[in-house]
Amino acid sequence: MAAQQHSKAGKHPNDSRAEMTIMMLPSDANPKGNVFGGVILKHVDLIAGLCAKRHAGRANIVTASMVMH
C-alpha cells in the first residue's frame, strides 16, 4: 500500500497549546492535604486530549497511558 501524501502544511505545536487552571477541593486530597495522583493524571489526560484534538483537527485522536519509572 502506497503512503498517502498530504497537501496540508503541518501545524506548529504552539498552535495546539492549551492552559487550564483547576481548583483542587478537599475531596481531591488525602487527610494530609496532598492531592491524589489519580486526580492530577485525570486532568493531564483531559488537557492532552484537548491539545491532540486541536492539533489533529477532524481526525480521530487517542491519549495513551504513561509509564513512570
Short mmCIF file of the C-alpha atoms (twelve columns), coordinates in Angstrom:
data_MODEL
# 
_entry.id   MODEL 
# 
loop_
_atom_site.group_PDB 
_atom_site.id 
_atom_site.type_symbol 
_atom_site.label_atom_id 
_atom_site.label_alt_id 
_atom_site.label_comp_id 
_atom_site.label_asym_id 
_atom_site.label_seq_id 
_atom_site.Cartn_x 
_atom_site.Cartn_y 
_atom_site.Cartn_z 
_atom_site.pdbx_PDB_model_num 
ATOM 1  C CA . MET A 1  0.000   0.000  0.000  1 
ATOM 2  C CA . ALA A 2  1.452   3.364  -1.022 1 
ATOM 3  C CA . ALA A 3  1.961   6.060  1.580  1 
ATOM 4  C CA . GLN A 4  -0.620  8.838  1.487  1 
ATOM 5  C CA . GLN A 5  0.579   12.292 0.575  1 
ATOM 6  C CA . HIS A 6  -0.905  15.196 2.483  1 
ATOM 7  C CA . SER A 7  -1.211  18.546 0.786  1 
ATOM 8  C CA . LYS A 8  -1.857  20.472 4.004  1 
ATOM 9  C CA . ALA A 9  1.063   22.064 5.780  1 
ATOM 10 C CA . GLY A 10 1.648   20.758 9.289  1 
ATOM 11 C CA . LYS A 11 0.749   22.714 12.394 1 
ATOM 12 C CA . HIS A 12 3.284   24.101 14.805 1 
ATOM 13 C CA . PRO A 13 2.799   22.631 18.319 1 
ATOM 14 C CA . ASN A 14 2.140   26.121 19.706 1 
ATOM 15 C CA . ASP A 15 -0.995  26.274 17.515 1 
ATOM 16 C CA . SER A 16 -2.499  23.497 19.658 1 
ATOM 17 C CA . ARG A 17 -1.324  24.767 23.017 1 
ATOM 18 C CA . ALA A 18 -3.798  24.912 25.896 1 
ATOM 19 C CA . GLU A 19 -3.618  26.021 29.501 1 
ATOM 20 C CA . MET A 20 -6.015  25.108 32.271 1 
ATOM 21 C CA . THR A 21 -6.381  26.201 35.881 1 
ATOM 22 C CA . ILE A 22 -8.192  23.848 38.236 1 
ATOM 23 C CA . MET A 23 -9.094  24.376 41.868 1 
ATOM 24 C CA . MET A 24 -8.460  21.241 43.870 1 
ATOM 25 C CA . LEU A 25 -11.077 20.544 46.500 1 
ATOM 26 C CA . PRO A 26 -10.728 18.754 49.835 1 
ATOM 27 C CA . SER A 27 -12.315 15.669 48.236 1 
ATOM 28 C CA . ASP A 28 -9.325  15.549 45.825 1 
ATOM 29 C CA . ALA A 29 -6.833  15.183 48.675 1 
ATOM 30 C CA . ASN A 30 -5.896  12.812 51.444 1 
ATOM 31 C CA . PRO A 31 -6.148  13.814 55.160 1 
ATOM 32 C CA . LYS A 32 -2.658  15.417 54.994 1 
ATOM 33 C CA . GLY A 33 -3.797  17.705 52.163 1 
ATOM 34 C CA . ASN A 34 -1.821  16.046 49.350 1 
ATOM 35 C CA . VAL A 35 -3.746  15.792 46.090 1 
ATOM 36 C CA . PHE A 36 -4.227  12.221 44.879 1 
ATOM 37 C CA . GLY A 37 -2.040  11.333 41.893 1 
ATOM 38 C CA . GLY A 38 -5.001  9.896  40.009 1 
ATOM 39 C CA . VAL A 39 -6.784  13.245 40.179 1 
ATOM 40 C CA . ILE A 40 -3.761  15.005 38.704 1 
ATOM 41 C CA . LEU A 41 -3.391  12.381 35.952 1 
ATOM 42 C CA . LYS A 42 -7.094  12.703 35.106 1 
ATOM 43 C CA . HIS A 43 -6.604  16.416 34.429 1 
ATOM 44 C CA . VAL A 44 -3.363  15.801 32.491 1 
ATOM 45 C CA . ASP A 45 -5.259  13.330 30.272 1 
ATOM 46 C CA . LEU A 46 -8.099  15.814 29.765 1 
ATOM 47 C CA . ILE A 47 -5.816  18.636 28.609 1 
ATOM 48 C CA . ALA A 48 -3.713  16.224 26.493 1 
ATOM 49 C CA . GLY A 49 -6.880  15.168 24.679 1 
ATOM 50 C CA . LEU A 50 -7.835  18.794 24.110 1 
ATOM 51 C CA . CYS A 51 -4.402  19.607 22.647 1 
ATOM 52 C CA . ALA A 52 -4.448  16.482 20.480 1 
ATOM 53 C CA . LYS A 53 -7.888  17.361 19.111 1 
ATOM 54 C CA . ARG A 54 -6.798  20.908 18.324 1 
ATOM 55 C CA . HIS A 55 -3.708  19.580 16.570 1 
ATOM 56 C CA . ALA A 56 -5.450  16.788 14.639 1 
ATOM 57 C CA . GLY A 57 -8.461  18.811 13.539 1 
ATOM 58 C CA . ARG A 58 -11.208 16.454 12.347 1 
ATOM 59 C CA . ALA A 59 -9.067  13.308 12.646 1 
ATOM 60 C CA . ASN A 60 -9.659  10.786 15.418 1 
ATOM 61 C CA . ILE A 61 -7.359  11.068 18.423 1 
ATOM 62 C CA . VAL A 62 -6.453  8.941  21.422 1 
ATOM 63 C CA . THR A 63 -4.409  9.555  24.558 1 
ATOM 64 C CA . ALA A 64 -2.113  6.776  25.762 1 
ATOM 65 C CA . SER A 65 -1.074  5.743  29.249 1 
ATOM 66 C CA . MET A 66 2.166   6.896  30.841 1 
ATOM 67 C CA . VAL A 67 4.667   4.562  32.497 1 
ATOM 68 C CA . MET A 68 6.719   6.253  35.210 1 
ATOM 69 C CA . HIS A 69 9.948   4.654  36.415 1 
# 
